[in-house]
Amino acid sequence: MADTSQQLLEAMEAFDAVASELTPEAALEQLDETSLQMFWRDWPHISSWAGSLWRQLNQELAEPASPAGDDSETGGGD
């Protein structure tokens, strides 16, 4: 699973680098035809997957945190 997490982080970093370097208009002009066709073909699936993951994380992170257990569980206390 660590390899998959690393792959995702590297892919996001690479995509962010391209998005930071080129506007969509410049990408359309500068990227080769094969890259553009693969983006056009694959993006709907990738976008759908990423959107679903984002919504699930957003819902999970929006929920209030659970109350901590008693002090003996957290190592606190007097």
C-alpha positions in Angstrom: 0.0 0.0 0.0 2.9 2.4 0.7 4.0 2.0 -3.0 0.5 3.0 -4.1 0.5 6.0 -1.8 3.9 7.1 -3.1 2.6 6.7 -6.7 -0.3 8.9 -6.0 1.8 11.6 -4.3 4.3 11.6 -7.2 1.5 11.7 -9.8 -0.1 14.7 -8.0 3.3 16.5 -7.8 4.0 15.9 -11.5 0.5 17.0 -12.5 0.8 20.1 -10.3 4.1 21.0 -11.9 2.6 20.8 -15.4 -0.4 22.9 -14.3 1.8 25.5 -12.7 4.0 25.7 -15.9 1.3 25.9 -18.5 -2.1 27.5 -18.8 -4.7 25.2 -20.3 -4.4 27.3 -23.5 -0.7 26.9 -23.6 -1.0 23.2 -22.9 -3.3 22.8 -25.9 -0.8 24.5 -28.1 2.4 23.0 -26.7 1.7 19.4 -25.7 2.0 16.8 -28.4 -1.0 15.3 -30.0 -0.6 11.9 -28.3 -0.4 13.4 -24.8 -3.5 15.5 -25.5 -5.5 12.5 -26.9 -4.5 10.4 -23.8 -5.6 13.2 -21.5 -8.9 13.5 -23.4 -9.4 9.8 -23.2 -8.4 9.2 -19.6 -9.4 12.4 -17.8 -13.1 11.6 -17.3 -12.3 8.4 -15.4 -9.5 10.0 -13.4 -11.6 13.0 -12.6 -14.5 10.9 -11.4 -12.3 8.8 -9.2 -10.5 11.8 -7.7 -13.8 13.6 -7.1 -15.3 10.6 -5.3 -12.2 10.3 -3.1 -12.3 14.0 -2.4 -16.0 14.0 -1.5 -15.5 11.0 0.9 -12.5 12.7 2.5 -14.3 15.9 2.8 -17.3 14.2 4.5 -15.0 12.4 6.8 -12.9 15.4 7.7 -16.1 17.6 8.2 -17.4 15.3 10.9 -16.7 16.5 14.4 -13.8 14.7 16.1 -14.7 11.9 18.5 -14.2 12.8 22.2 -11.0 11.5 23.6 -11.3 8.5 26.0 -10.6 8.8 29.6 -7.2 10.1 30.8 -5.8 6.6 31.4 -6.1 5.9 27.6 -4.2 9.1 26.6 -1.6 8.9 29.3 -2.9 12.1 30.9 -4.2 12.5 34.4 -2.9 13.8 37.7 
